[in-house]
Amino acid sequence: MAERRRRRRRQKLPQDPVEVTIESLSHEGRGIAHIEGKTIFVDGALAGEQVMFQYTRKHRKYDEGKVVDILSPAEDRIEAKCEHFGVCGGCSLMHMSPEAQLTLKQATLREQLAHFGGLVPENWLEPLKGPLWGYRRKARLGVKYVTKKERVLVGFREKGSPYLALLNQCEVLAPSVGKRLTSLTEMIAGLESYNRIAQIEVAVSDENTALVFRNLDPLSPEDMAKLMAYGQAEDLWIYLQPGGPDTVTPLWPDNPQLRYMPEAGLEMDFAPTDFTQVNADINQKMIQRAMALLEVNEHDRILDLFCGLGNFTLPLAKRVKQVVGVEGDASLVAHARRNATKNSLDNAVFELADLTQTELKDYPWAKAGFNKILLDPPRSGALEVLPQLAALGAERILYISCNPATLARDAGELVNQHGYRLLSAGIMDMFPHTTHVESIALFVKA
């Protein structure tokens, strides 16, 4: 019955392309048009363009479609560099000039702050910009043997689909992986366990590239030998993951150690499955901007929440009296402590705490207070912990965000409920050619 209903809905889609004028762009980068008062989201269209589009789905309140012909292109339209653009779901803005991408992301942050927080920052920061290609150091590649195609696929999902796209290369992945998708696919296809590799975790350090193969079954000695040979030939470090994250073990070399430098003079060790920032160039610039906005000095005692490996904590420790990093993942806390020791920073203290369930004031390390706070929460934001932050009375709070909607919501709380001013805000282009918006906001005590 359900299948018949879905079939009837698809039959109702208009079969002929329709001409429209694109009025604006959604936060997801789709063109917005209206036909007889109904909103249409058109994939592949840019604001100001006259296009022909084909309906792909109809809903009660809005419809969806995709461009089939550009009648009048926008000035911002460029030729996509990647041959897979429009098929692969990894990038959605590659047909838009880099300057226009930044404008869209700035507008998204501005609109979210106004909509969810009722706020306008006193100062807009210049966007942080970095490399446009080969910047992505972290990724999770899907792997699947497709019976109908009689071949292995490695890469990202198709746009708007759960299926993997057929990819030869990726222009935004670090070249050590992005240029090797074809050879990687061929190597997996030659394994006895070609249909039992579920995914590949990619982690690129300043000097090395690690691939973590999620093997659903134990690998034969022959398969392990082929993986090792591939890693040696391509200068890639190979890991296996037969179960959860705690089962990740190196296959080759024997004792690998990934490292990156968040700034000159600091070296951070990390495991291939640890969270690290995707874009190393933007990360370095982001850290320097954070130091400047917080106006750090040798008398500061700073709290760094959701600190992870200490990406911000250790650069802060080089400049302040003491910094306390708080993280809910025990393995990250352990790695952060080792990194502090490695860099001889005994004024960086790392504590394990679930920030959504914990009263900060109950911890001994919080009783001395903090005059400044930095937080870099997950996409869900930090709403639960905001009253506790306000109670600490810090003069400055710096909020790093990967989700402008939750940043705007939390900003409204800090300003409207807890007596802070939104002094500065801006975007950081961590993910060029995607609609992902990384942002930073500075709050000062009113």
Buried (B, 14 or more C-beta within 10 A) or exposed (E): EEEEEEEEEEEEEEEEBBEBBBBEBBBEBBBBBEEEEEBBBBBBBBBBBBBBBBBBEBEEEEBBBBBEEBEEBBEBBBEBBBEBBBBBBBBBBBBBBBEBBBBBBBBBBBBBBEBBBEBEBEEBBEBBBBBBBBBBBBBEBBBBBEEEEEBBBBBBBBBEEEEBBBBEBBBBBBBBBBBBBEEBBEBBBEBEBBBBBEBBBBBBBEEBBBBBBBBEEEBEEEBBEBBBEBBEEBEBBBBBBBEEBEEBEBBBEEEBEBBBBBEEEBEBBBBBBBBBBBBBBBBBBBBBBBBEBBEBEEEBBBBBBBBBBBBBBBBBBBBBBBBBBBBBBEBBBBBBBBBBEBBEBEBBBBBEBEBEEBEBEEEEBBEEEBBBBBBBBEEEBBEEBBEBBBEBEBBBBBBBBBBBBBBBBBBBBBBEEBEBBBBBBBBBBBBBBBBBBBBBBBBBBE
